[in-house]
Amino acid sequence: MRDMRSQDLFDHALNERFVVEAPLAARMRPKKISEFEGQEHIVGEGRLLRRAIESDRLFSSIILWGPPGTGKTTLAMIIANTTASAFENLSAVLAGKAELRRILDAAEERRKYQGQRTILFVDEVHRWNKAQQDALLPHVEQGMITLIGATTENPYFEVIGALVSRSRVFQLRPLQDDEVERIIRVALTDEQRGYGMRSVTIASDAMAHLVRVAGGDARNALNALELAVDSTPGDTIHITLEIAQESIQRRAVLYDKDGDAHYDTISAYIKSVRGSDPDAALFWLAKMLYAGDDPRFILRRLLILASEDIGLADPMGLVVASAATQAFQFIGLPEGIYPLVEATLYLSTAPKSNSAGAYFKAFKSIEEQGAVDVPDHLKDPNRDAAALGHGAEYDYPHEHAAHFVGQGYLPDSMLGTYFYHPSKLGYEQEVADRLDRWRRAQRQALELEDFIEVPDLPESEIQSLKRHHTRDRNSA
């Protein structure tokens, strides 16, 4: 067995090998806050988080939220290098409750016998289940540990509310092009960690390509630079545009089918179709398909939009969306993209109407009035008709001119109530004209002076009713 001295020498040799053999992105990770690139809104001079790091007085819990390659882990490592506290590092993907328990017990021992605080960094903290996140709460509240959680997902949705409420959330943004370029240039000139001891140059158009395709992700840019250098033979290396293109051929689109990018992108797509912008709709559609999203999910959303946002302004909208869905099921990928694109363009350029939302006014009326009996003349005449007079006074519309008769179809207390107000666009203009004639004739026949105005519902209440229906559908 090695003694302590030989163990220290072994660890030092291992660290030396790491500096040489580790990926460029790992070697170039900043060790001090002054070396950190980007995120000026949270770690710029005088900013709150920077002051807390430099004074070694962190908050009881911090959540760093942002896309990959923006510096979440790097910030945690900088804190580890500058703090007097013990620093523990966990991956929520790999670690379970047993590992967390070991760290919490050790933190308690340090606090009790050494008076030393413990900082716990949990990468991908949203991957822990509720029980694992709950286990942190009492220790955060008691100040036993300072938590730094990193996540690529919106913590207000993916982290339990009790933990978020006790945390300061800092949102990191994709790096700007000039920031990514500076990171690349530092890697080219750094003599200890980068390529400063080698003869490596890069053409301006190659640099522009690496920066553009990296998409604000420093790790992506450094990985591409490393591949470009290591795959180019010779002692003198000049990275051309062709080499850069081979090293980073396709931008990695941030996209998790269960995460923020997925829902944000489909939201942008639907809002573009609703907003009658076919170009934006095609752009967001392309992003979803490029990232590998399921076209059937997109088609389901188009079917909803065709009724919710176009409706009777163009009844063919639902027909086109339905036909595209059926065609895609029959064709599959890749040719099935064409009916999806056709439906996207048709719905984007169709006249719009959200008059189908009248249903929620009717639903609200039922909710407020409770049980309302069906008028006798509208009841089923085939059940107890002789004894109760059900359907006796019903006037059959097809026996009248224009197949219309001005009788009432609502309960007496609600006669003259109008939930549905057609738009004045597309086919629905014809519906509006026809309905206006029928309603005037009905009011005259029923001797109603005017109609009963039903106020529009606030958007928040409509969304609440929609969620109510979604819950009912999911529980069915």
Residue, then its C-alpha position, 0 to 999 in steps of 0.5 A: m500500500r502507498d503511504m500518504r505522501s505517495q498517494d499525494l504524488f499519485d493524485h498530482a500526477l493524475n491531475e497533470r495527466f488530466v490537464v494534458e488529456a482532458p477535452l479542450a472544453a474541460r481544460m479551458r473552463p475558467k477558474k476565476i470569476s474574472e475569466f468568466e465570459g458572458q452573462e454580464h446581467i448576473v456576474g458583471e461588475g457589481r452584480l449581485l451574484r458576482r458580489a456574493i461569489e467574491s465575498d464568499r457569502l452565497f444565498s441559502s439556495i441558488i438555481l442556475w437555469g439556462p441552455p447547455g454551454t452557457g456556464k452553469t457548471t463553470l460558475a459552480m466550479i468557480i465558486a468551488n475554487t473561491t469558497a472556504s466552504a466544503f464543496e460537494n458535487l452531484s449529478a442528479v442523473l447518476a446519484g440517488k438518495a443514498e449518495l445524497r444522504r451520505i453528503l448530508d450526513a458529512a455536512e452535518e458532521r462538518r458543521k458540528y465539529q469544524g464549524q464549516r459550511t458545505i456547498l452542494f452543487v446538483d447538476e440537472v437538479h430537475r431530474w430528481n423526483k419530488a422525494q429527492q428534492d424534498a429531502l434537501l429542504p430541511h437542510v437548506e432551511q437550517g443552513m446546513i448546506t448551501l444548494i447550487g442547482a443547475t438545470t436546462e429546464n424552467p425551474y418554476f415547472e420542473v423543480i418543486g415549489a417549496l425549493v424554488s421559493r427558497s432559492r434565488v433563480f438566475q437565468l443564463r442566456p446563450l452566449q453572444d457571437d462576440e463572446v463565443e469568438r473571444i472564448i475560441r481566441v483564448a483557446l488558440t493563444d493559451e499556452q497552458r490549457g489551449y493551443g498557444m504552444r502550437s502553430v494554429t491559425i484560423a481563417s476569418d470565414a472559418m471562425a465566423h462559421l464556428v461561431r455561428v453554428a455553435g449557437g451560443d454554446a461555448r462547449n460546442a464551439l470548443n469541441a468543434l475547434e478541438l476536432a478541427v485541430d486534431s484532425t488536421p495533420g502537420d506541425t503548422i495548422h491552418i483551419t479553413l472554412e472547409i475544415a470548420q464545416e467538417s468539424i461542426q456540420r450541423r448546429a445542435v438544436l436545443y430540444d427536449k421533447d418533454g422540456d421548455a424548448h419543445y413547448d416554447t417552439i410549438s407555442a411560437y409555431i401555433k401563434s405564427v399560424r394564428g397570426s397569419d404569418p406563413d413564413a414564421a410558421l414554416f421557420w418554427l415548423a422546420k425547427m421542430l422537424y429538424a430537431g426530430d419532433d413527432p409530426r403527429f403531435i404538430l398535426r394534432r395541434l393544427l386540428i385544434l387550431a383549425s377549429e379554435d382559431i379559424g372555425l367558420a371563417d373558413p370551414m375548409g381549414l378543418v377539412v385540410a388539417s384532417a386530410a393532412t393528418q390522414a395523408f401523413q398516416f398513410i405516407g409517413l416520413p419523409e414525403g409526409i412532410y408535404p401535406l403537413v407543410e400544405a396544412t401549415l400554409y393553408l391555415s396560416t393564410a386562411p381568414k381567422s375567427n375564434s367565435a367557437g369560444a362562444y361555447f365557453k360562454a354557454f358553459k359559464s352560464i350552465e355553471e352559474q345557473g345549475a340545472v335548467d329544465v328543458p322546455d316541454h316543446l323540445k322534450d322527446p315526444n316518444r316518452d310519456a308524450a300523451a300524459l305530459g305533453h312533451g313535444a306537443e307544441y314543437d313546430y317542425p321547421h321543414e314545414h315552413a318557408a326557408h325551413f325556418v320558424g321563429q320558435g324558442y329553443l332556450p329555457d324561457s328565462m334565457l330567450g334572446t340570449y346570444f352566445y355566438h357572435p360570428s366574425k365578419l371575415g370569410y365564409e362566416q360573414e355569410v353566416a353572420d348575415r343569415l343568422d341576423r335575419w333568423r334572430r330578428a325573425q325569432r325575436q319578432a315571433l317571440e315578442l322579444e324587445d331585444f337580445i340579452e347581452v352576454p359579456d365576453l369572458p376574460e382570457s384568464e377565465i377562458q383558459s381556466l375553463k379549457r384546463h377544466h375540459t382538458r382534465d376531464r378528457n384526460s381522466a376519461 
